[in-house]
Amino acid sequence: MRYFNAECARWWLVAALLLTVGIPLAHADTLDIVKDRGYVQCGVTTGFAGFSAPDAKGHWRGLDVDMCRAVAAAVFGDASKFKAVPLNSQQRFTALQSGEIDVLTRNTTVTEQRDTALGAIHAGINFYDGQGFLVPKSLGVKSAKELNGATICMQTGTSNENTLADWARANHITYKPVVIEQFNEVVSAFAAGRCDVFTTDASGLASIRIASLKNPDAYEVLPEIISKEPLGPFVRQGDDVWLNVVKWSLMAMIDAEELGITSANVDQELKSPNPDVRRLLGVTPGAGKNLHLGEKWAYDIIRQVGNYGESYDRNVGMKSPLKIPRGLNALWNKGGLMYALPVR
Ligand SMILES: N[C@@H](CCC(=O)N[C@@H](CS)C(=O)NCC(=O)O)C(=O)O
């Protein structure tokens, strides 16, 4: 029964309840529902700077929010036609499955189990990450290998719980887990010294260090990355039309970066003789119709949200407080893994 873990058990319980009260689990027409409603509902975090968090004016910003805005731009020609639904780690898959949200755009790792048994399916990868450790410098630890006996904070309902357990076993490290459901409470516990270490995705640790802790310089991320955490948007299984809308909205952003199309030059690019550019921007029609969208779907994404590199830089990269290097998230032809599938 090892693979029937708590995350899976919780989902089946909710699924059984929903079936009992007669709420349909499959929404095979999400695009129509979204069009009728007039906005897209995206599941985001409860506030995770750089990825999904409200700014000073209460507007949701971040790399994952841009994924949501891209879908809104593709469907409505207006990136502002979305509603961010804050969800903690535990709530996210039930919110997707019950139809409370149309798409989960929230630092969620693609795993085999989530893509199968949880009734969800990923629509691409918008950030390649890995799990790491954040410690106060005062702990005097320079490597994760020195964490034997440590108290380690993490959040309920994350892949981080199992990954840490596997890694610790393999490395003969014993630790005391402190597992807390609400994000702000894990951060407070860590800041108050109730645990020695915070473990989650390295991107999350960078965000916590810079945005959630009073004195970022008093903390450091240890060098070890103990897992692969490919993060991406998820939709419900059984709705290929909607899966394609989300998948190709992300692809359009990556494709635009590959082709050198930005929010600033997209209008000039409408005159480009390059057939790839012409197809992406809808000058040569076809892609929009195939996706059940208007032919300006990708043009609207690029003009209003920008290409992937613009979104990365402004939210989590060098133009942001987080300053996370592109690393694996650089384009495939610049040493990274971001590779757009061709629009043709
Ligand atoms: N990528 C991992 C971890 C993602 C995750 O939920 N991380 C926590 C960080 S402690 C988070 O984002 N919390 C924000 C929240 O609950 O609002 C997963 O998919 O399970």
The ligand as an SDF file (V2000), in Angstrom:
LIG
                    3D

 20 19  0  0  0  0  0  0  0  0999 V2000
    6.1880   21.6050   -6.0590 N   0  0  0  0  0  0  0  0  0  0  0  0
    5.7590   20.9900   -4.8350 C   0  0  0  0  0  0  0  0  0  0  0  0
    5.6130   22.0000   -3.6990 C   0  0  0  0  0  0  0  0  0  0  0  0
    4.6860   23.1060   -4.0450 C   0  0  0  0  0  0  0  0  0  0  0  0
    4.1040   23.8120   -2.8200 C   0  0  0  0  0  0  0  0  0  0  0  0
    2.8970   23.7120   -2.5810 O   0  0  0  0  0  0  0  0  0  0  0  0
    4.9600   24.5210   -2.0950 N   0  0  0  0  0  0  0  0  0  0  0  0
    4.5280   25.2730   -0.9370 C   0  0  0  0  0  0  0  0  0  0  0  0
    5.7900   25.8730   -0.3360 C   0  0  0  0  0  0  0  0  0  0  0  0
    6.0370   25.6630    1.2900 S   0  0  0  0  0  0  0  0  0  0  0  0
    3.6100   26.4180   -1.3790 C   0  0  0  0  0  0  0  0  0  0  0  0
    3.6640   26.8360   -2.5030 O   0  0  0  0  0  0  0  0  0  0  0  0
    2.7920   26.9600   -0.5170 N   0  0  0  0  0  0  0  0  0  0  0  0
    1.9890   28.1140   -0.8170 C   0  0  0  0  0  0  0  0  0  0  0  0
    0.5750   28.0400   -0.2670 C   0  0  0  0  0  0  0  0  0  0  0  0
    0.1580   27.0080    0.2850 O   0  0  0  0  0  0  0  0  0  0  0  0
   -0.1220   29.0400   -0.4310 O   0  0  0  0  0  0  0  0  0  0  0  0
    4.4350   20.2660   -5.0750 C   0  0  0  0  0  0  0  0  0  0  0  0
    3.8660   20.4100   -6.1500 O   0  0  0  0  0  0  0  0  0  0  0  0
    3.9690   19.5570   -4.1760 O   0  0  0  0  0  0  0  0  0  0  0  0
  1  2  1  0
  2  3  1  0
  2 18  1  0
  3  4  1  0
  4  5  1  0
  5  6  2  0
  5  7  1  0
  7  8  1  0
  8  9  1  0
  8 11  1  0
  9 10  1  0
 11 12  2  0
 11 13  1  0
 13 14  1  0
 14 15  1  0
 15 16  2  0
 15 17  1  0
 18 19  2  0
 18 20  1  0
M  END
$$$$
